[in-house]
Amino acid sequence: MTKQPKFIRSSLFISTGTSASALKGRQSVRATFKLTEQCIDAISIVANQLGIKQKSLFDHLLEDAELLETIARELCENPPLSQDRRQKTYVISRNSLMVINHIAEHYEAPRDSLIELIMQRLLPIIVKEKVRYQRRKEVMPQIEAFFKEGQKKLAELESFLGPKDILTRRFAQAINAHRTVFADIKTLMDKSKSIENFDTSEYTPEKSYKG
């Protein structure tokens, strides 16, 4: 199908700024897609690793209308093979939903497959974050040992100086603060565990096409 960027840009009006229409475009709406498990995992992993909402992730990936058109034309020329998918509902902006629906309809491209290909842009981020996670995992024993050593030293001070001694109490404050930070670190690592088992070599949901 011939590229028609002028049609897309003129017929799809997305308001920006602080006008009433722009604010409505930013409103959250629910959208349900049928996606592969790899794609669903990729969205969740990147959002968790970067500490952003999945809505923001969708908005960022769907703001490039020209790229979406390119992907849509590719899907028209090379329809994807059927794959196991499941329904997943996301909260995204009204603007993002409007863009994806408009382009999918205009190019007669499968909307779910369009999402899959867009999300492949997350793969380089996952590869990078997976390396970062492994490095963090390597230093965790050292952090834990440091915390345990502090607890041991606190017990020694309480025994030698007494729990009410000013030095003991000040050191206890430091250990309590360390305990809070250590708990936060463990929570962060637990949230990142899913990236460890994410096989980037298998994340090619739409690379096989019918000839």
C-alpha positions, 0 to 999 in steps of 0.5 A: 500500500502506498504511504499516505503520511499527509492523510494520516497527519491531516485526518488524525488531529492530536491536541497538545497544550492546556486546552480542553481538547488537549486535556481530554486527550491525556485522559486515561482509558482502558484498552484491551489487546491480545498479546504474546506472553513475551510482549506482556512480560517486556512491557511489565519489565521495562516499566518496573526497571525504569520506575515508570507507569505502563501508561507513560511507556505506551504514550512514549512508544506511540508518539512516533506516528511515522514509525507506526505507519511504517510498521503498519505497511510492513504488516500489510505486506507481510501478514504475521503468522498466528501465535498464542496470545491472551487478552491484556487490558492496559490503561493508556491515554485517549490520544494513544488509543486514537493513534493506534486505532486510526493507523490500524484501520487506515492501513488495515493492519492487525492492531494487536500485531502492531502493538507487538512490533512497536514493543520490540523497541523495548528489547534493547532496553531489556538487554541493557537492564538485564546486564545491570540487574546481574551486576547488582545481584553480584554485589548483593552479598557484600551489601548484606554482609555489611548490614549484618556486620553492623548489627553484630557491632551494635550488639557488641556496643550494647553489651560493652557500653549498655543500650542507653549509652549515647554512642550506642544509641547513635549507632543504633540510629545508623543501623535502623536507617541502614535497615530501612535502606537495605529493605528497600534494596531487597524490594527493588531486587525482588521486583527485578527478578522477572528480568532474569528469566526473560530470554531475549533471544526468543523475543521475536514475536512478529519476525516470522511472516507468511511468504 
